[in-house]
Every structure is written in C-alpha cells, then in structure tokens.
C-alpha cells in the first residue's frame, strides 16, 4: 500500500470520527439511579437520552478534469458530492 493511500485513509478516519461528534446531538433527559440495597432490593433506573442525528446526502455531479492520455485533454466525468447538515 502506498504512503499516499495510508495518509488518505487516515484522514478519512479522522473526518469520520470528527463527524460523529459534529453530527450527533445527545441530551440526557433523566439521571441514572442505583438501586437501594439493604436486605431487599428496590428497582433502579436507567438514564434516558434524546438523540438527534444530522443528515448526509451523497450525490454525484459532472466535473471537467484532466485525464492523462497521450495528449492531455479535458473530459467531463461524474464525481461524488456530499451535503451534510448538523443535528438540531
């Protein structure tokens, strides 16, 4: 694997991790409570969370790029596009 491929994959991983923090909004709506333990056990309570996630639209568009041939020529190719909106 070439160094440029490793760098590109590393950058992609960092972008995905950063996106996870940017696109997800988590609000805790109830505190956790441990059960009261004596001789008997009373029920505890798990926390509740409201989670909103952002939306990501992946599409494609045509762009003119240089394609290596015997002679360089401009050619229209389809490239992916991403439109992202953060949560809330």
C-alpha positions in Angstrom: 0.0 0.0 0.0 1.4 3.4 -1.0 2.1 6.1 1.6 -0.4 8.4 0.0 -3.2 5.7 0.3 -2.4 5.3 4.0 -2.5 9.1 4.6 -5.8 9.3 2.7 -7.3 6.5 4.8 -6.0 8.1 8.0 -7.5 11.5 7.0 -10.8 9.8 6.1 -10.9 8.1 9.5 -10.2 11.4 11.3 -13.0 13.0 9.3 -15.5 10.2 10.2 -14.6 10.4 13.9 -14.9 14.2 13.9 -18.2 13.9 12.0 -19.6 11.6 14.7 -19.1 14.3 17.3 -20.4 17.1 15.0 -23.5 15.3 13.6 -24.9 13.7 16.8 -26.6 15.7 19.5 -27.2 13.7 22.7 -29.1 15.2 25.6 -29.6 13.2 28.8 -33.2 13.6 29.9 -33.1 11.6 33.1 -30.3 10.9 35.7 -29.3 7.3 36.5 -30.1 6.0 39.9 -28.6 2.9 41.5 -31.0 0.6 43.4 -31.2 0.9 47.2 -29.6 -2.3 48.6 -30.4 -3.5 52.1 -31.8 -6.9 52.8 -34.2 -6.3 49.9 -33.6 -4.6 46.6 -35.7 -1.8 45.2 -35.7 -1.2 41.4 -33.2 1.2 40.0 -33.5 3.5 37.0 -31.5 3.7 33.8 -30.9 7.1 32.2 -33.0 8.3 29.2 -31.4 10.1 26.2 -32.9 12.1 23.4 -30.6 11.7 20.3 -30.8 13.8 17.1 -28.6 13.0 14.2 -27.7 15.1 11.2 -28.4 14.2 7.6 -25.9 13.5 4.9 -26.8 13.5 1.2 -24.4 11.7 -1.1 -24.9 12.5 -4.8 -22.8 12.9 -7.9 -22.1 15.7 -10.3 -20.2 16.1 -13.5 -16.9 17.9 -13.5 -14.3 18.5 -16.1 -11.0 17.0 -15.1 -7.7 16.3 -16.8 -7.4 12.7 -17.9 -3.9 11.5 -18.7 -3.7 10.3 -22.3 -1.0 10.6 -25.0 -2.1 14.3 -25.1 -3.8 15.9 -22.1 -7.5 16.7 -22.8 -10.3 17.9 -20.6 -13.0 15.4 -20.1 -16.3 15.5 -18.2 -16.6 12.8 -15.5 -19.0 12.1 -12.7 -17.6 12.7 -9.2 -19.4 12.2 -5.8 -20.7 15.1 -3.8 -21.7 15.2 -0.1 -24.1 17.6 1.5 -24.2 17.5 5.3 -26.4 19.2 7.9 -25.6 19.1 11.6 -28.1 18.0 14.1 -30.6 20.3 15.8 
